[in-house]
Amino acid sequence: MDDLYDEFGNFIGEEPEASEEGSEQGDVHDDNYVYGDEDGDYEDGAGQELMEVDDEAPSNAVVLHEDKQYYPTAAQVYGTEVEALVEEEDAQPLTEPIVAPIEQKKFIVEEADLPSVFFDRSFMTDLTNFPEQIRNVAFAGHLHHGKTAFMDMLVLETHDISDRLENRTGKNRDEQLRYTDVHIMERERGISMRSAPMSLVLQSTKGKSHLINILDTPGHVDFADEVASALRLVDGLCLVVDVIEGVQIHTEMIIRHAVLENIPLTLIVNKIDRLILELKLPPADAYYKLKNTIEEVNKVIFETLPSLEADEKRVSPERGNVLFACTDMEWCFSLPSFSKMYADSFGAIDTEEFARRLWGDIFFNPKKRSFTRKAVEENAKRSFVHFVLEPIYKLFTHTISESPHDLKAFLAPLGIVLKPSQYKADAKVLLSLVCKQFFGPPSGPFVDLVVKKIPSPIEASARHLERYYTGPLDTKVAESIRACDQDGPLVVEVTKLFSSSDSKTFNALGRVFSGIARPGAEVRVLGEGYSLDDEEDMAMALVSNVWIGETRYNIPTDGVPAGNWVLLGGVDNSIVKSATIVAKQFEDDEDAYIFKPVTHYTESVFKLAVEPVNPSELPKMLDGIRKINKSYPLITTKVEESGEHILIGTGEMYMDCVMHDLRQQYADMEIKVSDPLTRFCETVVDESATRCWTLTPNKKNRITVVAEPLEDGLAKDIESGAVRIKDPVKKTAKFLQDKYDWDLLASRSVWAFGPEEMGPNLLQDDTLPGEVDKKLLNTVKESIRQGFSWATREGPLCEEPIRNIKFKLMDVTLAQETIYRGGGQIIPTARRACYGSFMLSSPRLMEPVYTVSMTGPQSASDKFYQILSRRRGHVLTDGGIPGTKLSRTVGLLPVIDSFGFETDFRISSEGKALVSLVFDRWQVVPGDPLDRDVILRPMQMAPVQGTARDFVLKTRRRKGLSEDVSIGKFLEPELYSELVSSGTLEEGS
């Protein structure tokens, strides 16, 4: 104990052993405590290490004030992985929180959980294994004709959500359900903008269950790309037509596309109640209105196909491929279902025979109780009027006009029973309740129609295989696709990508043609550019999830067999528009082939340039553009040489939705947008004034080319796929000989279409074997093709694509040594030869033109004429819609003059008419684009003959090109001097 105190009696500490015991008891001096090491780790062993006592003597070193650490640093407290920002007191406004809360933006309406349904979901998954009980269909038609409403009708019959609808209050109570409109823009605008898949178990009138896979497609003509993508996956089309408005412009386009693609067609004539309540037509006139609407559809079919083939596709109620519906009141019927109602009431009626006699010029003779082709009496009624329309009219009249007591007595014999409170309901609600009980469940007639007239996946796979599969049809994979074999190798065609709820990834909607799509499977994703010669567009992926898509919710499953639609997760990284997904390896190491890309029946011509407000956010915007490219099937993105980022879509509504998604959903940033622009094309109207020859940079090769316009219609045939460059030479030659009167030699000398395989330009070898060494020429054939493709992709006038031109190779002189005729020599020379021949063939500029369709009263038609004339447009047809006070006017309007047209017209017509604009054709812009005598004044419209010159100069200026086009830079100096001296060209041109 004496050692604990010094000679003056001061305490100097315990002995080392005691000190260690004391440390075990937690008696540690404060000056031994430190806040942490430089790694900021306080856990377990590191924390214990910090608490150990330093046995060394305390340091006597002087520590400056600024080097002392009184508090732990942020890195020591939070760790080095956490970014710590030190803000001064007033650097942040009071309105902005120091740590902003995480904001979850929601752009898609989703079910919180799987909603309850009136069928067993395990029964639905069992049905997927029986392709003969499955039907894949799409609802398509014009805007507001009732596609989504018909879908709602089927959803309400299968989903137990009626209590949710009854709880709606305020203005939402009277709103349409629109179950398949899930995007926030669709809800706000009241129109569909995306294809929406739903798989429902529905029963026929006989009570047999079928799995009906339905795609609800948009009706607005700007979103025609969604319809084309949807029709690739289906085996049949349900065309929905408003009985009042009839066949509108988008309906015509859909019919033509479906007929050309050989898709079975059925018709749903919707809004039958408008004939009674709105037009107040008598039953006989209502029959003629219905007949006129059906014949409008048949007229488009007959215009598209030869009469013999068209007759097979004709729609008519007695054929059983027409359904009459009223989606507002949730009922529908067909002739077989209506005849069944008579059979249930009176018995002993052959429903099929009776149904055949309920349409057309067939009259009922009440005295003999028989049917005749001719009217026996003067006021004889057609059977459809007598047996169908008159009972419906009576039902409507009594329900609306009778008192509750009399109405109850009227409905009792019909077996319709209502609650006492329902008799006091609003007329429309009461009418809906009565009609629901009178017609029965709407799914019965619909399922009968679909099952009878649309083939099952087993029957339809052969059509899909022959039309769209690019591989040979005699392989095991092809046979498996044709048989819809669940035990075969996996083959899935993907045509649509749907954004996930967090907008970071996409789920791929496709159709399983062979095998079973299972989660966890490793697959090959083959893009649109994949081929056996070029396997670059292929990626390996792992299927993370497999769902049955139901629009507002997805049903997870452990496998979806062939014949069904499937929603796949985890495979979207390498998919841009569409893709083919196949197993990792086929049996016997068979080669994998893709399905052809989707053929669209319209084009993207509406152009916008975008850039971020904050330049540092450019990578963020580019990522958003990539997602936009995946989300919209027909959007085109490119970067000009000036650095502009260009988006090209179909119309104003389309681009408005694109910009909303880019700004809000995918990029979440501020973006500047240019004034609307349009695509142009370059063409010629005459044959080249002289042969244009060019020399390679090493002066050892010479290429001579002549340009001339293509025959009328040939460019359209190439783009539509009527003639393909990959077809056998004899097949292509026969097509050109039969339809365009080409001679045998020329028709067999087509080298390429350009700029792509289905591009509207043609490269022809017109050299003679006696003048050119063909073997030597074939060695540079691919290089000349590439030069031709490069030239047609960017024309010389303003770097817009070339269209409707035939480039003929007239003469080629080549060096004998291979090293002197490589691609670096030939490709740019071939391009310059194409440019030179183009400039010597009276070049012209082409602009896209919209077809404008207006449906409204006659007063709106007068306004339509005035506004069109101010915008370089003109009217083609004008006439009334039969049975209504509406008129339909159709005209043409250049796209560049269409910006704001719809808004302008709606203001002028006070919103009484509906306008649709859709791409129709390319037409030559008035004037010579090289005419330097045209005087263009700032802020003034160019003269009519100076329009082309005005467009070319402004486009070149915007792209950062030189002010004017010089012909001389595309020609050899010797040729240019020769043409100037002969007077063919002017000096300085």
PAZAMAR-146997 format. One record per residue (C-alpha): residue in one letter; x, y, z. Coordinates in pm, whole numbers, padded with zeros to 5 digits, always signed. Each point is the difference from the previous one (the first is absolute). Layout:
// residues N
AXYZ
...
This chain:
// residues 989
M+00000+00000+00000
D+00295+00230+00056
D+00069+00003-00371
L-00338+00165-00072
Y+00114+00337+00145
D+00308+00209-00052
E+00213+00164+00269
F-00237+00293+00020
G-00304-00223+00051
N-00147+00044-00349
F-00182-00296-00163
I+00199-00129-00297
G-00208-00310-00104
E-00041-00367+00050
E+00231-00273-00109
P-00034-00139-00361
E-00193-00312+00110
A-00248+00211+00187
S-00031+00233-00297
E-00095-00290-00226
E-00256-00119+00253
G-00137+00348+00015
S-00033+00014-00378
E-00196-00321+00011
Q-00242+00167+00238
G-00041+00288-00243
D+00205+00250+00202
V+00172+00164-00297
H+00138+00350+00006
D-00168+00254-00223
D+00322+00104-00168
N+00037-00353-00139
Y-00329+00028-00194
V+00008+00076-00376
Y-00285+00052-00240
G+00108-00251-00259
D+00259-00103-00250
E+00019+00135-00350
D-00226-00273-00133
G-00278+00103+00233
D-00072-00361+00103
Y-00147-00045+00350
E-00132-00350-00016
D+00119-00313+00183
G+00380-00039-00004
A+00069+00350-00127
G-00195+00157+00284
Q+00181-00212+00258
E+00333+00100-00154
L-00086+00367+00042
M-00073-00048+00369
E+00338-00157+00083
V+00225+00205+00230
D+00325+00131-00140
D+00278-00134+00219
E+00249+00247-00135
A+00073+00319+00189
P-00209+00302-00103
S+00158+00207-00276
N+00133+00343+00091
A-00023+00123-00362
V-00168+00334-00051
V-00332-00037-00194
L-00122+00309-00178
H-00356+00113+00054
E-00107-00055-00362
D+00137-00356+00005
K-00195-00108+00307
Q-00312-00215-00062
Y-00278+00077+00241
Y-00285-00167-00198
P-00012-00295-00239
T-00002+00070-00372
A-00298-00086-00223
A+00198-00285-00156
Q+00068-00145+00348
V-00367+00024+00096
Y-00172-00116-00321
G+00275-00195-00174
T+00188+00070-00323
E-00282-00146-00217
V-00233+00287+00092
E+00038+00333-00181
A-00011+00283+00254
L-00074+00355-00114
V+00085+00290+00227
E-00225+00299-00070
E+00041+00351+00134
E-00283+00143+00202
D-00185+00191-00277
A+00105-00199-00304
Q-00337-00180-00025
P-00343+00171-00005
L-00240-00075+00283
T-00252-00145-00245
E+00239-00278-00094
P+00063-00272+00258
I+00357-00089+00090
V-00076-00367-00073
A-00274-00014-00259
P-00254-00281+00043
I+00003-00277-00260
E-00270+00081-00251
Q-00164-00301-00160
K-00137+00109-00336
K-00282-00218-00125
F-00081-00003-00369
I-00185-00330-00025
V-00321-00108+00173
E+00057-00337+00166
E-00204-00230+00218
A+00138-00020+00354
D-00066-00373-00001
L-00152-00258-00232
P-00369+00098-00027
S-00260-00267+00065
V-00149-00159-00310
F-00302-00219-00072
F+00214-00284-00130
D+00276-00205+00158
R+00343+00124-00106
S+00141-00351+00024
F-00267-00100-00252
M+00124+00277-00229
T+00360-00121+00022
D-00123-00353-00075
L-00177+00129-00311
T+00332+00132-00134
N+00100-00362-00061
F-00290-00052-00244
P+00061+00214-00312
E-00324-00113-00162
Q-00189+00183+00279
I+00202+00322-00046
R-00067+00297-00228
N+00235+00295-00054
V-00187+00310-00121
A+00037+00378-00016
F-00257+00279+00027
A+00072+00269-00259
G-00186+00291-00154
H-00025+00376-00017
L+00016+00242+00294
H-00297-00012+00244
H-00173-00287-00181
G-00018-00209+00320
K+00295-00242+00010
T+00101+00074+00359
A-00368+00013+00103
F-00053-00350-00144
M+00308-00113+00192
D-00148+00151+00319
M-00318-00196-00061
L+00196-00327+00001
V+00210+00107+00300
L-00311+00077+00207
E-00136-00343-00083
T+00317-00177+00115
H+00136+00226+00278
D-00169+00065+00333
I+00049+00378+00008
S-00363+00119+00008
D+00024+00111+00365
R+00298+00218-00091
L-00201+00169-00273
E-00294+00064+00232
N+00230+00175+00247
R+00105+00261-00257
T-00119+00350+00078
G-00031+00334-00176
K+00084+00027-00367
N+00188-00333+00014
R-00330-00183+00054
D-00119+00059-00356
E+00339-00056-00165
Q+00062-00300-00220
L+00201-00276+00170
R+00271-00022-00273
Y+00168-00290+00179
T+00268-00046-00266
D+00102+00369-00006
V+00274-00007+00262
H+00239+00279-00099
I-00059+00336+00168
M-00023+00174-00338
E-00269-00245-00112
R-00204+00075+00309
E+00033+00378-00040
R-00073+00014-00374
G-00267-00269-00005
I+00152-00194-00290
S+00208-00317-00028
M+00366+00047-00092
R+00142-00348+00061
S-00098-00351-00093
A-00130-00176+00310
P-00004-00382+00035
M-00253-00190+00210
S-00059-00373+00034
L-00356-00089+00107
V-00189-00324+00052
L-00336+00052-00173
Q-00292-00233-00059
S-00192-00056-00322
T-00380-00006-00014
K+00021-00378+00059
G+00207+00051+00317
K+00333-00125-00134
S+00304+00192+00129
H+00268+00140-00227
L+00317+00195+00069
I-00027+00319-00207
N+00320+00206-00026
I-00101+00353-00103
L+00208+00302-00100
D-00182+00333+00032
T+00163+00239-00251
P-00012+00381-00030
G-00247+00161-00238
H+00183+00328-00058
V+00166-00014-00340
D+00330+00136+00140
F+00042-00326+00194
A-00042-00227-00302
D+00339-00154+00082
E-00149-00157+00313
V-00272-00163-00212
A+00250-00143-00249
S+00212-00143+00285
A-00309-00155+00158
L-00128-00156-00322
R+00327-00192-00037
L-00082-00204+00312
V-00366-00081-00069
D-00185-00261-00202
G-00306+00216-00068
L-00129+00356+00011
C-00319+00133+00157
L-00067+00325-00185
V-00212+00241+00206
V-00203+00254-00203
D-00235+00271+00127
V-00329-00054-00184
I-00056+00377-00033
E+00344+00114-00119
G+00066-00311-00209
V+00341-00086-00146
Q+00243+00281+00077
I+00353+00053-00131
H+00179-00208+00264
T-00253-00280-00040
E+00076-00011-00373
M+00373-00029+00066
I-00052-00280+00252
I-00224-00196-00238
R+00253+00027-00284
H+00287-00104+00223
A-00191-00299+00143
V-00113-00114-00345
L+00349+00026-00149
E+00145-00188+00297
N-00273-00266-00040
I-00132+00047+00353
P-00357-00133+00049
L-00241+00290+00048
T-00316+00027+00209
L-00216+00308+00047
I-00158+00149+00311
V-00260+00265-00088
N-00010+00210+00315
K-00229+00264+00153
I-00326-00143-00135
D-00186+00207+00261
R+00093+00319-00187
L-00225-00103-00287
I-00298+00001+00238
L+00077+00269+00257
E+00206+00246-00204
L-00102-00030-00366
K-00352-00124+00088
L-00012-00205-00319
P-00296-00232-00059
P+00091-00373-00005
A-00003-00026-00381
D+00238+00295-00037
A+00219-00133+00281
Y+00042-00321-00202
Y+00124+00195-00302
K+00243+00194+00222
L+00140-00324+00143
K+00026-00151-00349
N+00178+00310-00131
T+00258-00015+00282
I+00073-00368-00070
E+00027+00061-00374
E+00251+00282+00061
V+00228-00259+00158
N-00051-00241-00290
K+00070+00278-00250
V+00349+00054+00148
I+00063-00377-00009
F-00099-00021-00367
E+00216+00302-00088
T+00300-00168+00164
L-00029-00350-00145
P-00119-00159-00324
S-00372-00074+00008
L+00036-00378+00046
E+00227+00025+00306
A-00196+00294+00138
D-00326-00197-00013
E+00153-00258+00235
K+00083+00275+00251
R-00334+00182-00033
V-00172+00075+00330
S-00375-00046+00033
P-00233-00090+00289
E-00133-00317-00167
R+00361-00126-00025
G+00028+00027+00376
N+00297+00240-00001
V-00190+00316+00104
L-00094+00095+00356
F-00241+00279+00099
A+00089+00174+00326
C-00077+00287+00234
T+00297+00038+00231
D-00155+00287+00198
M-00278-00231+00121
E+00218-00312+00003
W-00182-00227-00243
C+00062-00159-00334
F-00154-00260-00225
S+00055-00184-00326
L-00261-00161-00225
P+00067-00350+00146
S-00030+00132+00357
F-00323+00185-00082
S-00150-00305-00168
K+00096-00202+00311
M-00212+00242+00206
Y-00299-00090-00218
A+00081-00369+00031
D+00014+00028+00381
S-00339+00174+00001
F-00191-00198-00262
G+00204-00318-00044
A+00021-00228-00305
I+00201+00255-00204
D+00315-00082-00191
T+00209+00296+00119
E+00258-00019-00282
E-00257-00012-00278
F-00206+00272+00164
A+00310+00221+00041
R+00079-00027-00373
R-00343+00143-00080
L+00033+00302+00229
W+00204+00217-00239
G-00024+00131-00351
D-00294+00017-00240
I-00195-00273+00175
F-00358+00075+00099
F-00229-00171+00248
N-00349-00093-00110
P-00213-00001+00319
K-00296-00172-00169
K+00197-00301-00122
R+00261+00037+00277
S+00277-00042-00256
F+00292+00196-00145
T+00015+00129-00357
R+00256+00178-00216
K-00263+00241-00133
A-00238+00217+00195
V-00348-00154-00021
E-00179+00306+00136
E+00063+00364-00077
N+00110+00085+00354
A+00178-00326+00065
K+00284+00017+00251
R+00339-00158-00027
S+00061-00281+00244
F+00274+00195+00181
V-00235+00292+00056
H-00288-00222+00107
F+00183-00243+00230
V+00293+00210+00129
L-00036+00376-00028
E-00369+00036+00088
P+00030-00199+00327
I+00301+00213+00097
Y-00187+00322-00083
K-00300-00116+00206
L+00226-00085+00293
F+00162+00344-00012
T-00332+00183-00038
H-00178-00174+00287
T+00299+00027+00235
I+00038+00373-00054
S-00368+00103-00015
E-00197-00241+00225
S-00073+00054+00365
P+00167-00241+00243
H-00324-00198+00046
D-00066-00038-00372
L+00366-00070-00073
K+00003-00280+00257
A-00299-00159-00172
F+00170+00037-00340
L+00329-00154+00115
A-00148-00294+00192
P-00078-00216-00309
L+00357+00060-00121
G+00141-00142+00323
I+00158+00334+00099
V-00019+00070+00374
L+00118+00328+00156
K+00016+00122+00357
P-00259+00263+00099
S+00271+00263+00046
Q+00133-00064-00352
Y-00330+00103-00159
K+00062+00351+00136
A+00349+00025-00148
D+00107+00234-00277
A-00132-00095-00347
K+00344-00094-00132
V+00079-00216+00306
L-00341-00166-00015
L+00039-00070-00372
S+00341-00154+00062
L-00137-00228+00274
V-00287-00117-00219
C+00219-00064-00306
K+00257-00195+00203
Q-00266-00247+00108
F-00166-00010-00340
F+00316-00073-00201
G+00186-00197+00267
P+00376-00001+00063
P+00186+00182-00281
S+00285-00252-00001
G-00217-00278-00145
P-00059+00144-00352
F+00354+00140-00007
V+00162-00336+00084
D-00221-00180-00255
L+00110+00247-00267
V+00370-00025+00085
V+00012-00379+00038
K-00188-00059-00326
K+00170+00257-00225
I+00354+00037+00140
P+00239-00297-00013
S+00169-00149+00304
P+00379+00035+00043
I+00049-00350-00142
E-00185+00091-00320
A+00150+00348-00032
S+00367-00086+00062
A+00046-00112-00361
R-00103+00344-00133
H+00238+00171+00237
L+00284-00235-00087
E-00038+00044-00376
R-00044+00377+00004
Y+00247+00116+00264
Y+00260-00269+00074
T+00327+00064-00186
G+00144-00350+00038
P-00058-00317-00204
L-00339-00165+00055
D+00123-00362+00000
T+00204+00005+00322
K-00095-00146+00339
V-00042+00349+00145
A-00237+00100-00282
E-00203-00317+00046
S-00021+00067+00373
I-00127+00354-00068
R-00256-00129-00251
A-00129-00260+00248
C+00002+00247+00293
D+00199-00264+00188
Q+00045+00057+00372
D+00276-00261+00011
G+00201+00166-00277
P+00284+00254+00029
L-00088+00342+00136
V-00092+00257-00268
V-00161+00330+00101
E-00074+00300-00221
V+00010+00333+00187
T-00166+00306-00157
K-00062+00238+00292
L+00182+00125+00308
F-00194+00124+00305
S+00163+00225+00257
S+00025-00127+00355
S-00155+00199+00285
D+00336+00163+00087
S+00064+00090-00369
K+00350-00146+00022
T-00053-00330-00182
F-00240-00145-00256
N-00201-00318-00018
A-00024-00168-00340
L-00338-00111-00133
G+00026-00287-00244
R-00169-00310-00129
V+00133-00347+00074
F+00003-00197-00326
S+00186-00306+00128
G+00110-00138+00334
I-00073+00146+00342
A+00129+00336+00127
R+00128-00058+00354
P+00161+00233+00254
G+00372-00057+00048
A+00053-00126-00354
E+00307+00120-00189
V-00103+00114-00347
R+00136+00167-00313
V-00155+00336-00089
L+00021+00050-00377
G-00052+00359-00114
E-00151+00125-00325
G+00344+00017-00165
Y+00101-00358+00084
S+00088-00244-00276
L+00229-00299-00038
D+00244+00222-00188
D-00008+00274+00263
E-00050-00125+00356
E+00088+00331+00163
D-00363+00077+00092
M-00022-00290+00245
A+00026-00006+00379
M-00030-00257+00276
A-00251+00072+00275
L-00150-00164+00307
V-00380+00008+00026
S-00062+00142+00347
N-00381-00007+00002
V-00281-00152-00202
W-00346+00151+00027
I-00342-00018-00159
G-00065+00367-00083
E-00324+00155+00125
T+00077+00371-00059
R-00055+00127+00357
Y+00159-00304+00158
N+00212-00296-00101
I-00053-00360+00103
P+00335-00170+00078
T+00027-00354-00130
D+00259-00275-00019
G-00043-00042-00375
V-00208+00110-00299
P-00036-00263-00275
A-00023+00045-00376
G-00307+00172-00141
N-00020+00267+00271
W+00124+00351+00059
V+00269+00050+00260
L+00153+00294+00183
L+00372-00054+00059
G+00227+00184+00241
G+00377+00031-00021
V+00037-00027-00379
D-00049+00364-00103
N+00359+00125+00003
S+00078-00083-00362
I-00355+00044-00143
V-00075+00328-00177
K-00331-00054-00182
S-00062-00371-00053
A+00198-00321+00039
T-00007-00378-00021
I+00085-00190+00318
V+00121-00357-00041
A+00149-00270+00218
K+00370+00011+00081
Q+00060-00291-00239
F-00223-00191-00240
E-00005-00374-00046
D+00259-00122-00253
D+00155+00350+00015
E-00258+00140-00242
D+00047+00359-00108
A-00221+00269+00155
Y-00203+00231-00221
I-00208+00305+00084
F-00353+00114-00078
K-00023+00295-00235
P-00023+00346+00160
V-00351+00141+00035
T-00138+00158-00319
H-00162+00336+00076
Y-00268+00158-00216
T+00103+00359+00065
E+00327+00196+00021
S+00171+00231+00247
V+00034+00345-00159
F-00047+00244+00292
K+00341+00117+00124
L+00118+00173+00319
A+00350+00096+00116
V+00067-00021+00375
E+00279+00107+00232
P+00035+00024+00380
V-00039+00340+00166
N+00301-00091+00215
P+00275-00132-00234
S+00146-00216+00275
E-00319-00211-00005
L+00059-00118-00358
P+00079-00363+00105
K-00322-00006+00199
M-00198+00119-00305
L+00167-00259-00225
D-00102-00275+00242
G-00356+00132-00010
I+00004+00003-00382
R+00115-00363-00001
K-00299-00091+00217
I-00235+00202-00222
N+00135-00196-00296
K-00097-00323+00175
S-00342+00121+00113
Y-00136+00132-00333
P+00011-00245-00294
L+00019+00260-00279
I+00212+00271+00163
T+00330+00064-00179
T+00299+00163+00166
K+00316+00131-00164
V+00281+00250+00050
E+00071+00250-00276
E+00355+00099-00090
S-00074+00337+00159
G-00049-00179+00334
E-00379+00030+00007
H-00186-00289+00163
I-00299-00072-00221
L-00325-00180+00088
I-00229-00099-00289
G-00360-00111+00065
T-00338-00020-00173
G-00180+00315+00113
E-00058+00274+00258
M-00182-00215+00256
Y+00264-00271-00035
M+00290+00241+00053
D-00179+00170+00289
C-00018-00335+00180
V+00364-00076-00088
M+00116+00329+00149
H-00211-00049+00313
D+00155-00343+00059
L+00350+00128-00076
R-00029+00300+00234
Q-00197-00157+00284
Q+00031-00377-00005
Y+00332-00110-00147
A+00242+00295+00026
D-00170+00216+00267
M+00168+00321-00114
E-00061+00323-00186
I+00037-00028-00376
K-00008+00265-00271
V-00195-00086-00314
S+00036+00153-00344
D-00288+00116-00216
P-00168-00293-00178
L+00174-00116-00314
T-00057-00270-00256
R+00200-00250-00199
F+00074+00069-00364
C+00111-00228-00282
E+00199+00071-00314
T-00090-00130-00346
V+00036+00069-00373
V-00257+00058-00273
D+00212-00066-00313
E+00271-00235-00119
S+00359+00121+00039
A+00098+00258-00264
T+00320-00194-00062
R+00188-00294+00138
C+00176+00093+00323
W+00341-00159+00049
T+00230+00027+00299
L+00357-00109+00068
T+00128-00162+00318
P+00256+00202+00203
N+00284-00211-00147
K-00127+00074-00357
K+00008-00372-00088
N-00378-00076+00005
R-00292+00171-00170
I-00374-00040+00069
T-00275+00132-00228
V-00359+00036+00129
V-00331+00133-00136
A-00302+00091+00218
E-00367-00003-00100
P-00337-00007+00181
L-00147-00336+00101
E-00327-00115-00154
D-00314+00117+00184
G-00086-00241+00278
L+00329-00192+00003
A+00133+00184+00307
K-00321-00082+00188
D+00025-00367-00102
I+00358-00016+00129
E-00094+00160+00334
S-00304-00223+00047
G+00204-00314-00067
A-00180-00097-00322
V+00343-00043-00157
R+00310-00080+00208
I+00367+00010-00084
K+00052-00326+00193
D-00251-00185-00218
P+00140-00229-00271
V+00111+00193-00309
K-00264-00168-00216
K-00281+00098+00236
T+00111+00366+00013
A+00050+00006-00378
K-00346-00145-00065
F-00161+00262+00223
L+00175+00287-00180
Q-00079-00146-00343
D-00368-00065+00069
K-00088+00319+00185
Y+00243+00259-00140
D+00089-00141-00344
W+00373-00027+00067
D+00202-00196-00254
L+00155-00330+00099
L+00360+00127+00026
A-00083+00308+00208
S-00231-00188+00237
R+00274-00251+00081
S+00266+00267+00056
V-00139+00162+00319
W+00282+00020+00252
A-00157+00170+00299
F-00283+00204+00149
G+00109+00292+00210
P+00082+00134+00243
E-00134-00313+00178
E-00133-00330-00128
M-00346+00156-00041
G+00119+00345-00105
P-00183+00184-00283
N+00304+00019-00233
L+00154-00251-00236
L+00352-00077-00124
Q+00019-00175-00336
D+00297-00142-00186
D-00046+00122-00358
T+00349-00086-00122
L+00050-00231-00300
P+00216-00314+00027
G+00191+00095-00314
E+00105+00336+00144
V+00061-00088+00366
D+00175-00295+00161
K-00287-00140+00211
K+00226-00213+00219
L+00209+00304+00086
L-00317+00205+00054
N-00137-00254+00249
T+00307+00048+00218
V-00107+00361+00068
K-00376-00064-00004
E-00035+00026+00378
S+00204+00323+00013
I-00219+00161-00269
R-00309-00110+00196
Q+00132+00165+00313
G+00073+00320-00189
F-00355-00006-00143
S-00148-00059+00347
W+00206+00286+00146
A-00110+00235-00278
T-00372-00081+00032
R+00009+00039+00377
E+00119+00363-00022
G-00072+00189-00321
P+00206+00292-00135
L-00272+00268+00026
C-00036+00016+00378
E+00116-00341+00130
E-00352-00143+00001
P-00072-00356-00129
I-00027-00055-00375
R-00324-00152-00128
N-00152-00147-00315
I+00319-00014-00213
K+00157-00272-00214
F+00381+00021-00019
K+00135-00186-00303
L+00365-00108-00011
M+00093+00067-00365
D+00374-00064-00010
V+00278-00098+00239
T+00375+00005-00061
L+00198-00178+00270
A+00368-00050+00080
Q+00125-00357-00036
E+00184+00008+00334
T-00227-00071+00300
I+00182+00251+00218
Y-00105+00288-00227
R-00374-00077+00010
G-00066-00043+00371
G-00305+00128+00186
G+00173+00321+00098
Q+00036+00089-00369
I-00331-00129-00139
I-00258+00088+00270
P+00043+00382+00007
T+00040+00006-00380
A-00328-00192-00051
R-00169+00241+00238
R+00132+00302-00191
A-00111-00156-00330
C-00354-00039+00136
Y+00005+00363+00123
G+00127+00129-00333
S-00263-00187-00205
F-00265+00119+00247
M+00098+00367-00046
L-00013-00038-00379
S-00356-00143+00004
S-00211+00307+00095
P+00008-00053+00379
R-00311+00079+00203
L-00096+00003+00366
M-00285-00219+00132
E-00211+00069+00308
P-00239-00226+00194
V-00374+00063-00027
Y-00273-00078+00252
T-00345-00124-00088
V-00236+00213+00210
S-00341-00140+00087
M-00267+00216+00165
T-00326-00133+00144
G-00250+00259+00118
P-00296+00219-00095
Q-00018+00182-00334
S+00088+00333+00164
A+00336-00148+00109
S+00064-00116-00356
D+00003+00362-00123
K+00263+00090+00260
F+00199-00305-00105
Y+00020+00127-00359
Q+00124+00344+00112
I+00275-00125+00232
L+00126-00261-00248
S+00032+00259-00277
R+00215+00223+00224
R+00243-00289+00062
R+00069-00119-00358
G-00262-00274+00039
H-00302-00097-00206
V-00316-00210+00034
L-00039-00333-00178
T-00348-00117+00097
D-00293+00148+00186
G-00327-00173+00077
G-00255-00072+00269
I-00004-00309+00221
P-00320-00193-00086
G-00274+00016+00261
T+00159+00286+00194
K+00044+00375-00016
L+00378-00044+00001
S+00229+00042-00299
R+00340-00148-00069
T+00261+00205-00184
V+00336-00139-00107
G+00293+00206-00126
L+00378+00013-00034
L+00229+00221+00206
P+00383+00030-00009
V+00144-00110+00333
I+00218+00311+00032
D-00316+00215-00015
S-00202-00222+00238
F+00153+00117+00328
G-00282+00142+00212
F-00262-00088-00261
E-00215-00205+00236
T-00003+00270+00267
D-00073+00269-00258
F-00290-00198-00143
R-00151-00088+00338
I-00003+00367+00101
S-00159+00100-00331
S-00262-00277+00010
E-00065+00045+00376
G+00096-00361+00067
K-00290-00145-00200
A+00212-00220-00229
L+00267-00266+00029
V+00314+00011-00215
S+00249-00278-00078
L+00333+00047-00177
V+00197-00295-00131
F+00296-00032-00234
D-00115-00070-00356
R+00276+00054-00257
W+00313+00183-00108
Q-00048+00276-00255
V+00242+00227-00188
V+00034+00351+00146
P-00075+00273-00259
G+00305+00167-00151
D+00361-00078-00082
P+00219-00028+00314
L+00306+00114-00203
D-00164+00308-00151
R+00213+00292+00119
D-00226+00258-00163
V-00263-00048+00270
I-00007+00296+00238
L-00067-00096+00362
R-00080+00278+00243
P+00030-00038+00379
M-00326-00036+00197
Q-00202-00043-00320
M-00149-00307-00163
A+00194-00127-00297
P-00171+00015-00341
V-00161-00326-00112
Q+00278-00084-00247
G+00261+00092+00261
T-00129-00238+00270
A+00254-00275-00075
R+00285+00250-00004
D-00117+00142+00332
F-00020-00344+00165
V+00344-00107-00124
L+00180+00316+00115
K-00164+00001+00344
T+00067-00370+00052
R+00367+00037-00098
R+00035+00300+00229
R-00152-00190+00292
K+00230-00297-00057
G+00308+00220-00012
L+00071-00066-00368
S+00130+00251-00252
E-00258+00250-00122
D-00050-00138-00350
V+00041-00321-00196
S+00281-00012-00254
I-00026-00256-00280
G+00367+00035-00077
K+00120-00166+00318
F-00169-00328-00096
L+00142-00013-00355
E+00349-00060-00133
P+00161+00330-00109
E+00032-00121-00360
L-00368-00101-00016
Y-00109+00324+00164
S+00200+00212-00250
E-00143-00200-00288
L-00361+00051+00121
V+00054+00374+00053
S+00152+00046-00343
S-00288-00190-00164
G-00257+00217+00181
T-00150-00288+00202
L+00108+00172+00323
E+00044+00364+00085
E+00333+00135+00120
G+00017-00006+00380
S-00293-00240+00048
